[in-house]
Amino acid sequence: MGRLLTVLLIFVFSELISQNTLEEVYNQTAKVYGIDDVLVNGSKYRTLHPIASGNPFFANGTFSEGDISLKGRDFKVVFLKFDIEQQKVILKVFPDSANFKVIVLNNNYINNFTLQGKYFVNISSLLKTNSVSGFYELVYEGSFVFGRSFKKEFVANYSNNYPNGKYSKIKKASFVFREDGKHRIKKNKDLYYLFPQQKDLIKRFIKDNKIKLRKASNHKLNILMQYCDEISTE
């Protein structure tokens, strides 16, 4: 009987902790919504070209579960969309069980977020500088940062198929961020230019590991950047 009572007490206590945690998450999310709503003066999110074919979002444009860090506070399992045309993160919040609201988060508050299996950083927040801005998928961080940008553009090409214009496909680009600025990496030569003294070593490493910059996975790019970092700081 004593053991049964102990088990029941542990179960009830666990349930209370779980409920309090959920309530805390809800309250924190509500606080974020309230702060941001004030900053944007109650304005709602709008796409720049709402009737164009396609959409300006990363992935399929539906709200997906993700995590986000706002002003150093972490919020788990929230519903996000990422407008890569405007570089805006959209949050879907639930003030109560019967309603939801959609708001545009303030870029200055966002440190990082995860969406569709990718980890995005606010580059100005990460580098502690205002000389660069926007959200980049973080691939490597060491003495320099290697990241990828995702963009879509509105194409004002009107036709019978696209009477209201259309959005382009996602365009990806890779960059190295160092103290001397932001460097676009499109091909091997761009990497050699950044590390001229290590050029031959990098060439050999790329060949031995069969790395093609344009098609390489994040894992291989991370290994390559780590190697470049190590040999350039020895």
C-alpha positions as a Markdown table, in Angstrom:
| # | Residue | x | y | z |
|---|---|---|---|---|
| 1 | Met | 0.0 | 0.0 | 0.0 |
| 2 | Gly | 2.9 | 2.4 | 0.9 |
| 3 | Arg | 4.6 | 1.7 | -2.4 |
| 4 | Leu | 1.3 | 2.3 | -4.4 |
| 5 | Leu | 0.8 | 5.6 | -2.6 |
| 6 | Thr | 4.3 | 6.7 | -3.3 |
| 7 | Val | 3.9 | 5.9 | -7.0 |
| 8 | Leu | 0.6 | 7.8 | -7.2 |
| 9 | Leu | 2.2 | 10.9 | -5.5 |
| 10 | Ile | 5.1 | 10.9 | -7.9 |
| 11 | Phe | 2.7 | 10.6 | -10.8 |
| 12 | Val | 0.5 | 13.6 | -9.6 |
| 13 | Phe | 3.6 | 15.7 | -8.9 |
| 14 | Ser | 5.0 | 15.0 | -12.4 |
| 15 | Glu | 1.7 | 16.0 | -13.9 |
| 16 | Leu | 1.7 | 19.3 | -12.0 |
| 17 | Ile | 5.2 | 20.1 | -13.1 |
| 18 | Ser | 4.2 | 19.3 | -16.7 |
| 19 | Gln | 1.2 | 21.6 | -16.5 |
| 20 | Asn | 3.2 | 24.4 | -14.9 |
| 21 | Thr | 5.8 | 24.1 | -17.7 |
| 22 | Leu | 3.2 | 24.3 | -20.4 |
| 23 | Glu | 1.6 | 27.2 | -18.7 |
| 24 | Glu | 4.9 | 29.0 | -18.4 |
| 25 | Val | 5.6 | 28.4 | -22.1 |
| 26 | Tyr | 2.2 | 29.8 | -23.0 |
| 27 | Asn | 2.7 | 32.9 | -20.8 |
| 28 | Gln | 6.2 | 33.5 | -22.2 |
| 29 | Thr | 4.8 | 33.3 | -25.8 |
| 30 | Ala | 2.0 | 35.7 | -24.9 |
| 31 | Lys | 4.5 | 38.1 | -23.5 |
| 32 | Val | 6.5 | 38.0 | -26.7 |
| 33 | Tyr | 3.4 | 38.6 | -28.7 |
| 34 | Gly | 2.4 | 41.6 | -26.6 |
| 35 | Ile | 5.9 | 43.2 | -26.9 |
| 36 | Asp | 6.1 | 42.7 | -30.6 |
| 37 | Asp | 2.5 | 43.8 | -31.2 |
| 38 | Val | 3.3 | 47.2 | -29.5 |
| 39 | Leu | 6.4 | 47.6 | -31.6 |
| 40 | Val | 4.6 | 47.1 | -34.9 |
| 41 | Asn | 1.6 | 49.2 | -33.8 |
| 42 | Gly | -0.7 | 46.3 | -34.3 |
| 43 | Ser | 0.1 | 45.9 | -38.0 |
| 44 | Lys | -0.6 | 42.5 | -39.6 |
| 45 | Tyr | 1.8 | 40.6 | -41.8 |
| 46 | Arg | 1.3 | 41.1 | -45.5 |
| 47 | Thr | 3.2 | 39.8 | -48.5 |
| 48 | Leu | 4.4 | 42.4 | -51.0 |
| 49 | His | 2.7 | 40.7 | -53.9 |
| 50 | Pro | -0.3 | 38.7 | -52.4 |
| 51 | Ile | -1.9 | 37.7 | -55.7 |
| 52 | Ala | 1.3 | 36.6 | -57.5 |
| 53 | Ser | 1.9 | 33.0 | -58.5 |
| 54 | Gly | 4.0 | 31.2 | -55.9 |
| 55 | Asn | 5.0 | 32.6 | -52.5 |
| 56 | Pro | 7.9 | 34.4 | -50.9 |
| 57 | Phe | 8.5 | 31.8 | -48.2 |
| 58 | Phe | 11.2 | 29.4 | -47.4 |
| 59 | Ala | 10.0 | 25.8 | -48.0 |
| 60 | Asn | 6.3 | 25.5 | -48.7 |
| 61 | Gly | 5.0 | 28.6 | -47.0 |
| 62 | Thr | 2.9 | 26.8 | -44.3 |
| 63 | Phe | 3.5 | 27.3 | -40.6 |
| 64 | Ser | 5.9 | 24.7 | -39.2 |
| 65 | Glu | 7.0 | 23.9 | -35.7 |
| 66 | Gly | 10.4 | 25.4 | -34.8 |
| 67 | Asp | 12.4 | 26.9 | -32.0 |
| 68 | Ile | 13.3 | 30.6 | -31.7 |
| 69 | Ser | 15.6 | 32.7 | -29.5 |
| 70 | Leu | 14.3 | 36.2 | -28.8 |
| 71 | Lys | 16.6 | 38.6 | -26.9 |
| 72 | Gly | 18.4 | 35.6 | -25.4 |
| 73 | Arg | 15.2 | 33.8 | -24.3 |
| 74 | Asp | 14.5 | 30.4 | -25.9 |
| 75 | Phe | 11.0 | 29.4 | -27.0 |
| 76 | Lys | 10.5 | 25.8 | -28.0 |
| 77 | Val | 7.9 | 24.4 | -30.4 |
| 78 | Val | 6.4 | 27.5 | -31.8 |
| 79 | Phe | 4.8 | 28.0 | -35.2 |
| 80 | Leu | 6.9 | 29.9 | -37.7 |
| 81 | Lys | 7.1 | 30.9 | -41.4 |
| 82 | Phe | 10.1 | 32.7 | -43.0 |
| 83 | Asp | 9.5 | 35.3 | -45.6 |
| 84 | Ile | 12.8 | 35.2 | -47.5 |
| 85 | Glu | 11.9 | 38.1 | -49.8 |
| 86 | Gln | 11.5 | 40.5 | -46.9 |
| 87 | Gln | 13.8 | 38.6 | -44.5 |
| 88 | Lys | 11.0 | 38.5 | -41.9 |
| 89 | Val | 10.1 | 35.8 | -39.4 |
| 90 | Ile | 6.3 | 35.3 | -39.0 |
| 91 | Leu | 5.0 | 33.8 | -35.7 |
| 92 | Lys | 1.6 | 32.2 | -35.2 |
| 93 | Val | 0.4 | 32.5 | -31.6 |
| 94 | Phe | -2.7 | 31.4 | -29.7 |
| 95 | Pro | -4.0 | 34.0 | -27.2 |
| 96 | Asp | -6.6 | 31.3 | -26.3 |
| 97 | Ser | -7.7 | 27.9 | -27.4 |
| 98 | Ala | -10.2 | 29.2 | -29.9 |
| 99 | Asn | -8.2 | 31.9 | -31.7 |
| 100 | Phe | -4.8 | 32.6 | -33.2 |
| 101 | Lys | -3.0 | 35.6 | -34.4 |
| 102 | Val | -0.2 | 36.1 | -36.9 |
| 103 | Ile | 2.5 | 38.7 | -36.2 |
| 104 | Val | 5.8 | 39.9 | -37.7 |
| 105 | Leu | 8.6 | 39.5 | -35.2 |
| 106 | Asn | 11.1 | 42.4 | -34.8 |
| 107 | Asn | 14.4 | 41.3 | -36.5 |
| 108 | Asn | 16.4 | 43.2 | -33.9 |
| 109 | Tyr | 15.0 | 40.8 | -31.2 |
| 110 | Ile | 15.8 | 37.6 | -33.0 |
| 111 | Asn | 19.0 | 35.8 | -32.3 |
| 112 | Asn | 18.4 | 32.5 | -34.1 |
| 113 | Phe | 15.6 | 30.1 | -35.1 |
| 114 | Thr | 15.2 | 26.6 | -36.5 |
| 115 | Leu | 12.8 | 25.8 | -39.3 |
| 116 | Gln | 12.4 | 22.7 | -41.5 |
| 117 | Gly | 15.6 | 21.1 | -40.1 |
| 118 | Lys | 17.8 | 24.2 | -40.7 |
| 119 | Tyr | 19.4 | 26.5 | -38.2 |
| 120 | Phe | 19.2 | 30.2 | -39.1 |
| 121 | Val | 21.1 | 33.0 | -37.3 |
| 122 | Asn | 20.6 | 36.7 | -37.3 |
| 123 | Ile | 24.0 | 37.5 | -38.7 |
| 124 | Ser | 24.3 | 41.0 | -37.2 |
| 125 | Ser | 23.4 | 39.5 | -33.8 |
| 126 | Leu | 25.9 | 36.7 | -34.2 |
| 127 | Leu | 28.8 | 38.9 | -35.4 |
| 128 | Lys | 27.9 | 41.8 | -33.1 |
| 129 | Thr | 27.9 | 44.3 | -35.9 |
| 130 | Asn | 25.5 | 46.4 | -38.0 |
| 131 | Ser | 27.6 | 46.2 | -41.1 |
| 132 | Val | 25.8 | 43.1 | -42.3 |
| 133 | Ser | 22.2 | 42.0 | -41.8 |
| 134 | Gly | 19.7 | 39.2 | -42.6 |
| 135 | Phe | 19.2 | 35.6 | -41.7 |
| 136 | Tyr | 21.7 | 32.9 | -42.8 |
| 137 | Glu | 21.8 | 29.2 | -42.3 |
| 138 | Leu | 24.8 | 28.6 | -40.1 |
| 139 | Val | 27.1 | 26.0 | -41.5 |
| 140 | Tyr | 30.3 | 26.7 | -39.7 |
| 141 | Glu | 31.4 | 29.0 | -36.9 |
| 142 | Gly | 35.0 | 29.4 | -35.8 |
| 143 | Ser | 37.5 | 32.2 | -36.3 |
| 144 | Phe | 35.2 | 33.0 | -39.2 |
| 145 | Val | 31.6 | 32.2 | -40.1 |
| 146 | Phe | 30.3 | 30.3 | -43.1 |
| 147 | Gly | 26.6 | 30.7 | -43.9 |
| 148 | Arg | 24.1 | 30.3 | -46.6 |
| 149 | Ser | 21.4 | 32.8 | -47.6 |
| 150 | Phe | 18.0 | 31.9 | -49.2 |
| 151 | Lys | 16.2 | 34.4 | -51.4 |
| 152 | Lys | 13.2 | 34.7 | -53.6 |
| 153 | Glu | 12.4 | 37.5 | -55.9 |
| 154 | Phe | 9.2 | 38.8 | -57.5 |
| 155 | Val | 9.3 | 38.5 | -61.2 |
| 156 | Ala | 7.3 | 41.1 | -63.0 |
| 157 | Asn | 6.9 | 39.0 | -66.1 |
| 158 | Tyr | 3.1 | 39.2 | -66.9 |
| 159 | Ser | 1.6 | 36.6 | -69.2 |
| 160 | Asn | -1.5 | 34.4 | -69.6 |
| 161 | Asn | 0.0 | 31.9 | -67.3 |
| 162 | Tyr | 1.1 | 34.5 | -64.8 |
| 163 | Pro | -1.2 | 37.5 | -65.1 |
| 164 | Asn | -0.1 | 38.9 | -61.7 |
| 165 | Gly | 3.5 | 38.0 | -62.0 |
| 166 | Lys | 5.3 | 35.2 | -60.1 |
| 167 | Tyr | 7.9 | 34.5 | -57.5 |
| 168 | Ser | 11.2 | 33.0 | -58.5 |
| 169 | Lys | 12.5 | 29.7 | -57.2 |
| 170 | Ile | 14.7 | 29.8 | -54.1 |
| 171 | Lys | 18.1 | 31.2 | -54.8 |
| 172 | Lys | 20.9 | 30.0 | -52.5 |
| 173 | Ala | 24.3 | 31.7 | -51.9 |
| 174 | Ser | 27.2 | 31.0 | -49.7 |
| 175 | Phe | 29.3 | 33.5 | -47.8 |
| 176 | Val | 32.3 | 33.7 | -45.5 |
| 177 | Phe | 32.2 | 36.4 | -42.8 |
| 178 | Arg | 35.5 | 37.6 | -41.5 |
| 179 | Glu | 36.9 | 40.7 | -39.8 |
| 180 | Asp | 37.7 | 42.0 | -43.3 |
| 181 | Gly | 34.0 | 41.7 | -44.4 |
| 182 | Lys | 31.6 | 39.5 | -46.2 |
| 183 | His | 32.8 | 37.3 | -49.0 |
| 184 | Arg | 30.7 | 35.5 | -51.6 |
| 185 | Ile | 31.8 | 31.9 | -52.2 |
| 186 | Lys | 30.7 | 30.6 | -55.6 |
| 187 | Lys | 33.6 | 28.5 | -56.7 |
| 188 | Asn | 36.9 | 27.1 | -55.5 |
| 189 | Lys | 38.9 | 30.1 | -56.6 |
| 190 | Asp | 36.9 | 32.3 | -54.2 |
| 191 | Leu | 38.1 | 30.1 | -51.3 |
| 192 | Tyr | 41.7 | 30.2 | -52.5 |
| 193 | Tyr | 41.5 | 34.0 | -52.7 |
| 194 | Leu | 40.6 | 34.1 | -49.0 |
| 195 | Phe | 43.4 | 31.7 | -48.0 |
| 196 | Pro | 46.2 | 32.4 | -50.5 |
| 197 | Gln | 49.0 | 30.9 | -48.4 |
| 198 | Gln | 47.0 | 27.7 | -47.8 |
| 199 | Lys | 45.8 | 27.4 | -51.4 |
| 200 | Asp | 47.7 | 24.2 | -52.3 |
| 201 | Leu | 46.7 | 22.5 | -49.1 |
| 202 | Ile | 43.0 | 23.4 | -49.6 |
| 203 | Lys | 43.2 | 22.2 | -53.2 |
| 204 | Arg | 44.5 | 18.8 | -52.1 |
| 205 | Phe | 42.0 | 18.5 | -49.3 |
| 206 | Ile | 39.1 | 19.2 | -51.7 |
| 207 | Lys | 40.4 | 16.7 | -54.2 |
| 208 | Asp | 41.0 | 14.0 | -51.6 |
| 209 | Asn | 37.6 | 14.4 | -50.0 |
| 210 | Lys | 35.8 | 14.8 | -53.4 |
| 211 | Ile | 34.1 | 18.1 | -52.4 |
| 212 | Lys | 32.2 | 20.1 | -54.9 |
| 213 | Leu | 31.3 | 23.5 | -53.4 |
| 214 | Arg | 28.0 | 24.0 | -55.2 |
| 215 | Lys | 26.7 | 20.5 | -54.4 |
| 216 | Ala | 28.4 | 19.7 | -51.1 |
| 217 | Ser | 26.3 | 18.8 | -48.1 |
| 218 | Asn | 26.5 | 21.0 | -45.0 |
| 219 | His | 28.5 | 18.2 | -43.3 |
| 220 | Lys | 31.2 | 18.3 | -46.0 |
| 221 | Leu | 31.2 | 22.1 | -46.0 |
| 222 | Asn | 31.6 | 22.1 | -42.3 |
| 223 | Ile | 34.6 | 19.8 | -42.5 |
| 224 | Leu | 36.2 | 21.9 | -45.3 |
| 225 | Met | 35.7 | 25.1 | -43.4 |
| 226 | Gln | 37.1 | 23.6 | -40.2 |
| 227 | Tyr | 40.1 | 22.5 | -42.1 |
| 228 | Cys | 40.6 | 26.0 | -43.7 |
| 229 | Asp | 40.3 | 27.5 | -40.2 |
| 230 | Glu | 42.8 | 25.2 | -38.6 |
| 231 | Ile | 45.5 | 25.5 | -41.2 |
| 232 | Ser | 45.1 | 29.3 | -41.5 |
| 233 | Thr | 45.4 | 29.9 | -37.7 |
| 234 | Glu | 48.4 | 27.5 | -37.0 |
